[in-house]
Amino acid sequence: MNRRKFLQHALTASAVSILPVRWVFAENRPTGLEPIDISSLKWSKAEELPDYYQVLNTSPLNAQPAEHMLDPAITPSNVPFVRWNGLMPEFDKIDPKTWTFTVDGESVVESKTYTIDELKSKFKHHTQQLVLECGGNSRKNFFPGAKGNQWSNAAVYCSEWTGVLLSDVLKDCGVKDDAVYTGNHGIDKHLSGKGPAISRGVPIEAAMNGNALIAWAMNGEDIPFKNGYPLRVVFGGRPASVSQKAATGISIRNKVHDGAKMAAPAYQVPKYPVAPGEKVPNEDFEIIEEMVVKSLITFPKTGAELPLGKTQEFRGHAWAGQREVVKLEVSYDYGTRWHEAELAKPVNPGAWQQWKINLDLPEQGYYEIWAKATDSEGDSQPVVQPQWNPKGYLFNGCHRIAVRVA
């Protein structure tokens, strides 16, 4: 055996030896791929594994649920990840009766201010399921690592939002022909207490489409404090950072918005491929305006012990920014073979899609289940890692969970 083969064999043997059970199909995995971190897992029946919430940062507050808690088609209001960029508002001092939302800017025909009651009475109500995903979701999976909150794969959710179309409100004010971008505004302050923590925007076309809402309700009730009470501008399929929480208004701009967290490298990626770990000048970044194709396995829970000889259902969600997912495949042998899952259509543009598949895992031992989505433009999730970028945005490698058959 030559040196290269010896080292490869040693690596495989070493990795396999850390598992408490046989690593099924280990010989098929990509070279150097280690098993999912199971150090904190206690193999158990799927229904016995506990739910949990992980706090990543307290200043500002950032937290995420366990991935399996996202299993419902409509994410419950107490489950979504929490992402604040600055000081949270003093919610007990907010009176929704006096809260106002102002439309202004260089490219508005007539600036107007609305109360929540005026929005409710003047415009048609719409209810939509919309995906909100942090641009840094799954950041912890990049290698080499990138600075920032080390989100797993759960900084995403799809709840039901009720409000009015942003386009209806902007049309009521009038939009000039030179409109380019929006500037979105809220009341949360920078950690220093001075100035806004975040004020991002979207291309004007994104504000004028049918799945951009000014919402006052989430899952049929007032928006929870942590998710943007009492008003939130919601843009499905775009980085969640543009969906302004505790929203006070929107400016119609005649240029790309220059608010807080708009400048490079925040929420931006290089304009060209870079080597992992490479430094990139700020002028070579471009704004992330749409999210990419992705999927999530939500059942069974990672760390579940499954019975041998029993067909097992696997299920989850898939989404693709402004596109539709057209195929979802699952593998339990590191991509050697892919099995196509049953995939539902989205209930409306911007919603995620449910998938499910029944699999017979052939023998006892440790398995990794991988999910891979393909969108309507033919883009699929990469098997391991997408194009690396310095800020760790848009990771959409195949989702992996660990299960044990006993």
C-alpha positions in Angstrom: 0.0 0.0 0.0 1.5 3.4 -1.0 1.7 6.3 1.4 -1.4 8.1 0.0 -3.6 5.1 0.2 -2.2 4.3 3.7 -3.1 7.8 5.0 -6.5 7.7 3.4 -7.2 4.3 5.0 -5.9 5.5 8.3 -8.2 8.5 8.2 -11.2 6.3 7.5 -10.4 3.9 10.2 -9.8 6.7 12.7 -13.1 8.4 11.9 -15.1 5.1 12.0 -13.6 4.2 15.4 -15.1 7.2 17.1 -18.6 5.9 16.5 -20.3 3.6 19.0 -21.8 1.5 16.1 -20.9 0.4 12.6 -20.7 3.3 10.1 -22.7 2.0 7.2 -21.6 3.1 3.7 -18.5 5.0 5.3 -16.5 3.9 2.2 -18.8 6.0 0.0 -18.4 9.3 1.8 -16.4 12.2 0.3 -12.7 12.0 1.3 -12.1 13.7 4.7 -15.8 14.0 5.5 -16.3 13.4 9.2 -19.5 12.1 10.8 -21.9 14.7 12.1 -21.0 15.8 15.6 -22.7 13.3 17.8 -20.8 14.0 21.0 -23.9 15.6 22.5 -26.4 13.1 21.1 -27.8 10.2 23.1 -29.2 7.7 20.8 -32.9 7.4 21.7 -36.3 6.8 20.2 -37.1 9.7 17.9 -40.0 10.9 20.1 -37.9 10.9 23.2 -35.3 13.4 22.1 -35.9 16.8 23.7 -36.6 20.1 22.0 -34.2 23.0 22.7 -33.4 26.6 21.9 -29.8 27.7 21.5 -28.7 31.3 22.4 -25.9 32.3 20.1 -25.5 35.9 21.4 -27.2 38.1 23.9 -25.9 41.5 22.8 -27.7 41.6 20.4 -30.0 38.8 21.0 -29.6 35.9 18.5 -31.0 32.4 19.1 -32.2 29.4 17.1 -34.4 26.3 17.7 -33.4 22.7 17.1 -33.9 21.8 13.5 -36.6 19.2 14.1 -38.7 21.9 15.8 -39.3 23.3 12.3 -41.3 20.2 11.3 -44.8 21.8 11.0 -45.7 23.1 7.5 -46.5 26.5 9.2 -43.9 27.4 11.8 -45.5 28.0 15.2 -45.0 31.5 16.6 -42.9 30.3 19.5 -40.4 28.5 17.3 -38.7 30.9 14.8 -35.1 31.9 15.2 -34.4 35.3 16.7 -32.1 37.8 15.1 -31.7 41.4 16.3 -28.9 43.7 15.1 -29.1 46.1 18.0 -31.1 47.0 21.1 -34.6 45.5 21.2 -37.4 48.1 21.5 -39.1 48.7 24.8 -42.2 46.7 23.8 -44.2 47.5 26.9 -44.2 51.2 25.8 -45.5 50.5 22.3 -49.2 51.4 21.7 -50.4 49.8 18.4 -53.2 52.4 18.3 -50.7 55.3 17.8 -48.1 53.4 15.8 -47.5 54.9 12.4 -45.9 53.8 9.1 -44.5 56.5 6.8 -43.8 56.3 3.1 -41.3 58.9 1.9 -38.1 59.3 -0.1 -36.8 61.0 -3.2 -38.9 58.9 -5.6 -42.3 59.1 -3.9 -45.0 61.3 -5.5 -46.7 62.1 -2.2 -45.4 61.2 1.3 -48.0 59.7 3.5 -48.3 58.4 7.1 -50.7 55.6 8.1 -51.8 54.2 11.4 -52.2 50.4 11.6 -56.0 50.9 11.7 -55.8 53.0 8.5 -53.8 50.3 6.8 -56.4 47.8 7.8 -59.3 49.8 6.7 -58.0 51.3 3.4 -56.3 48.3 1.8 -57.3 44.7 0.9 -56.0 42.2 3.4 -53.7 39.3 2.3 -52.6 36.2 4.2 -49.5 34.3 2.9 -47.0 31.8 4.0 -43.6 33.3 3.5 -40.1 32.0 4.2 -37.8 34.2 6.2 -34.2 33.0 6.2 -31.1 34.7 7.7 -28.4 35.3 5.0 -26.0 33.6 7.4 -28.1 30.5 8.0 -25.9 27.4 8.1 -22.7 29.5 8.5 -21.2 27.0 10.9 -20.9 24.5 8.0 -18.4 26.6 6.0 -14.7 25.5 6.0 -12.7 27.4 6.7 -15.0 29.1 9.2 -16.4 32.6 8.8 -16.9 35.1 11.5 -20.4 35.9 12.7 -23.2 34.0 14.5 -22.6 30.3 14.0 -26.1 29.4 12.8 -26.8 25.7 12.3 -29.5 25.1 9.7 -32.5 26.5 11.7 -32.2 30.2 11.0 -35.2 29.9 8.7 -38.9 29.5 9.1 -42.2 29.8 7.2 -45.1 31.3 9.2 -48.4 32.7 8.0 -48.4 36.5 7.7 -51.4 38.8 7.4 -51.3 42.3 6.3 -51.6 44.5 3.1 -49.5 44.3 0.0 -46.6 46.8 0.2 -47.2 47.5 -3.5 -50.8 48.7 -2.8 -49.5 51.2 -0.2 -46.7 52.4 -2.4 -49.1 52.9 -5.3 -51.4 54.9 -3.0 -48.5 57.3 -2.5 -47.2 57.2 -6.1 -43.9 55.8 -7.3 -41.8 58.0 -9.6 -40.1 56.5 -12.7 -36.7 57.0 -11.3 -37.3 54.7 -8.3 -34.5 52.2 -7.8 -34.6 50.8 -4.3 -36.4 50.9 -1.0 -35.0 51.9 2.4 -36.7 50.1 5.3 -36.9 51.7 8.7 -37.7 50.5 12.3 -37.2 51.7 15.8 -34.5 49.3 17.1 -31.3 51.2 17.9 -27.6 50.4 17.5 -26.0 48.8 20.6 -24.4 52.1 21.4 -27.9 53.6 21.6 -27.2 56.0 18.8 -28.6 55.7 15.3 -30.5 52.7 13.8 -29.2 49.2 14.2 -30.2 48.3 10.7 -31.9 49.9 7.7 -31.7 47.7 4.6 -33.8 47.7 1.4 -34.7 45.8 -1.7 -34.9 46.6 -5.4 -38.1 48.5 -6.2 -39.3 45.5 -8.3 -39.2 43.4 -5.1 -41.4 45.9 -3.3 -43.9 45.9 -6.1 -44.5 42.2 -6.4 -47.2 40.1 -4.9 -45.4 38.6 -1.9 -44.2 41.7 -0.1 -46.4 42.5 2.9 -46.8 45.1 5.6 -47.9 42.6 8.2 -49.6 43.1 11.6 -50.3 39.4 12.3 -48.3 36.2 12.4 -50.2 32.9 12.4 -53.5 34.8 13.0 -52.3 36.7 16.1 -50.3 39.8 16.9 -46.7 39.4 15.8 -44.6 38.3 18.8 -42.3 40.9 20.3 -39.2 39.0 19.2 -40.4 38.7 15.6 -41.2 42.3 15.0 -44.3 43.6 16.8 -46.4 45.6 16.0 -45.7 45.8 12.2 -43.2 44.0 10.1 -42.4 44.4 6.4 -42.1 40.9 5.1 -40.3 40.0 1.8 -40.6 36.3 1.1 -37.6 34.6 -0.4 -35.1 37.3 0.3 -32.6 37.7 3.2 -34.6 38.1 6.4 -32.6 41.2 7.3 -34.6 43.2 4.7 -37.9 42.2 6.5 -37.7 45.1 8.9 -39.0 44.4 12.4 -41.0 47.0 14.4 -41.3 48.8 11.1 -41.9 52.5 11.0 -41.8 53.1 7.3 -40.2 52.8 3.9 -38.4 55.3 1.7 -38.6 55.1 -2.0 -35.1 55.8 -3.1 -33.7 57.0 -6.5 -30.5 55.0 -5.7 -29.4 51.9 -3.9 -30.3 52.5 -0.3 -27.3 53.6 1.9 -28.7 52.8 5.4 -27.2 50.8 8.2 -25.9 47.3 7.2 -26.1 48.1 3.5 -22.4 48.8 3.0 -20.0 46.0 2.1 -19.3 43.4 3.3 -22.5 43.2 5.4 -25.0 40.9 3.6 -22.8 40.8 0.5 -20.8 38.2 -1.3 -17.8 38.5 -3.7 -18.6 39.3 -7.3 -16.3 36.4 -8.4 -15.3 33.0 -7.0 -12.6 33.2 -4.3 -10.4 30.7 -2.7 -11.4 29.5 0.8 -9.9 32.0 3.3 -9.1 34.6 0.7 -9.5 38.3 1.6 -11.7 40.4 -0.7 -11.7 44.2 -1.1 -15.0 45.8 -0.2 -15.4 47.2 -3.7 -15.5 43.6 -5.0 -18.7 42.6 -3.1 -22.3 42.7 -4.3 -25.6 42.8 -2.4 -27.5 39.5 -1.7 -30.9 40.2 -3.1 -32.4 36.7 -3.3 -31.9 33.5 -1.3 -30.9 30.2 -3.0 -32.2 26.6 -3.3 -32.1 24.7 0.0 -33.8 22.0 2.0 -34.2 20.7 5.6 -34.8 17.3 7.1 -37.2 17.8 10.1 -38.2 14.2 10.8 -36.9 12.1 12.4 -34.7 14.1 14.7 -31.0 13.8 14.3 -29.8 11.3 16.8 -32.8 9.1 16.5 -32.6 5.3 16.9 -34.8 3.5 14.3 -35.9 -0.1 14.3 -34.3 -2.5 11.8 -36.7 -4.0 9.2 -39.3 -1.2 9.5 -40.0 1.2 6.7 -39.2 4.7 8.0 -40.7 8.0 6.8 -38.4 11.0 6.4 -39.8 14.4 5.7 -39.0 18.1 5.7 -39.2 21.3 3.6 -37.5 22.8 0.6 -37.4 26.4 -0.8 -35.6 28.4 -3.4 -35.8 32.1 -2.9 -37.9 33.6 -5.8 -38.0 30.2 -7.6 -39.9 27.0 -7.1 -38.4 23.7 -6.0 -39.1 21.0 -8.7 -37.3 18.0 -7.2 -36.2 16.7 -3.8 -33.9 13.7 -3.5 -32.7 11.8 -0.5 -29.6 9.6 -0.1 -28.5 7.4 2.8 -25.2 6.2 1.1 -23.4 9.5 0.6 -24.8 10.3 -2.8 -24.0 7.0 -4.4 -27.7 6.7 -5.1 -30.5 9.3 -4.8 -34.1 8.5 -4.1 -36.8 11.0 -5.3 -39.2 12.2 -2.6 -42.8 13.2 -3.0 -42.8 17.0 -3.2 -45.8 19.3 -2.6 -46.3 22.5 -4.6 -46.0 25.8 -2.6 -49.3 27.1 -1.3 -48.3 30.6 -2.6 -45.1 32.1 -4.1 -42.5 32.6 -1.4 -43.7 29.6 0.8 -41.6 26.5 1.4 -42.7 23.1 0.1 -43.2 19.9 2.1 -41.5 16.7 1.0 -41.6 13.1 2.3 -40.2 9.7 1.4 -40.3 6.2 2.9 -36.9 4.4 3.1 -35.8 0.9 4.2 -32.4 1.2 5.7 -30.8 -2.2 5.0 -28.8 -3.0 8.1 -27.8 -2.0 11.7 -25.5 0.9 12.3 -24.9 4.6 11.8 -26.3 6.4 8.8 -26.3 9.9 7.5 -29.4 11.0 5.6 -28.8 13.7 3.0 -31.4 15.9 1.3 -30.9 17.7 -2.0 -33.3 20.1 -3.7 -33.3 21.3 -7.3 -35.1 24.5 -8.4 -37.0 25.6 -11.4 -33.9 27.0 -13.1 -32.0 23.7 -12.7 -29.8 24.7 -9.8 -29.3 22.0 -7.1 -27.7 22.0 -3.7 -24.0 21.1 -3.7 -23.3 17.9 -2.0 -20.8 19.3 0.5 -20.0 23.0 0.4 -21.0 25.8 -2.0 -18.7 28.7 -3.1 -16.9 29.9 0.0 -17.2 33.6 0.9 -15.6 35.7 3.7 -18.9 36.4 5.6 -20.3 32.9 5.5 -23.5 33.7 3.6 -25.8 31.5 1.5 -24.5 28.1 2.6 -26.8 25.6 0.9 -24.9 22.3 1.0 -27.1 19.2 1.4 -28.7 19.0 4.8 -27.4 16.0 6.9 -28.8 14.2 9.9 -27.5 11.2 11.8 -29.7 8.2 12.6 -28.9 4.8 14.1 -30.6 1.5 13.1 -30.7 -1.0 15.9 
